[in-house]
Amino acid sequence: MRRKLVAGNWKMNGSLAANSALLASVNAALGNDVACDIAVCAPAPYLAQCQALLASSQVALGAQDVSAHETGAYTGEASAAMLAEFGCRYVIVGHSERRSYFAEDDALVAQKTVRVLQSGLTPIVCVGETLEQRESGKTASVVGAQLGAVLAAIDAARVADIVVAYEPVWAIGTGKTATPAMAQEVHAQLREQLTGCNAEQGAKVRILYGGSMKPDNAAELMAMPDIDGGLIGGAALKATDFLAIIAAAK
Ligand code: PGA
């Protein structure tokens, strides 16, 4: 049985005051026996603030991106080792917004994944098809290639150290959600690919669903056999919604 993971992706939202209020509400509402793992992936400038706010919390800290390089003359970049120093446990890699707005390709995403693993952190590897790709029957090949590039770059003995997030691009921030059956179909394919790489470890990998997950659809999505949690954008910015999704993750 895989323990579920509910991870908030704040994207480029927040402020010192808003982060403090949001995490205070979340921390106050969580009891000691939370049934799932929880994380928030904050914008880089707020990692130190969030590290302090989460010091004695059940909520782990994550980052939203990382450099593919280890160190050196890469202006504007933050390395995996730096993220680790600020208490990050998770790092999102290959989010569709990075892929589409910042031209990140599968090879770069794979390299970032390697860096995250090297620093002892857990990459949340995002895959997902556009509406056009779905409508032309390419979903399986697109997500297969995205995950395949990552699996080819990492040591097969470390497959269990990654988290995968299936985020259909057409569902992100749009209010359109994949039905549980549609999502499960893709998750099952991803599971097969993971177990094909390493049978024992692939069965342990958490595959999150992301794309307009909300309190009113979270439970039915996470009831599917291969949906092991959620990567939550908009709903992670409201404490009540984020908490309701956490409560749905059993
Ligand atoms: P959303 O975003 O929940 O706002 O659709 C999810 C994501 O992009 O990770």
Residues whose N, C-alpha, C, O or C-beta is under 5 A from the ligand:
A	BS01	PGA	N9 A171 I172 G173 T174 G210 G211 S212 M213 L231 I232 G233 G234 A235
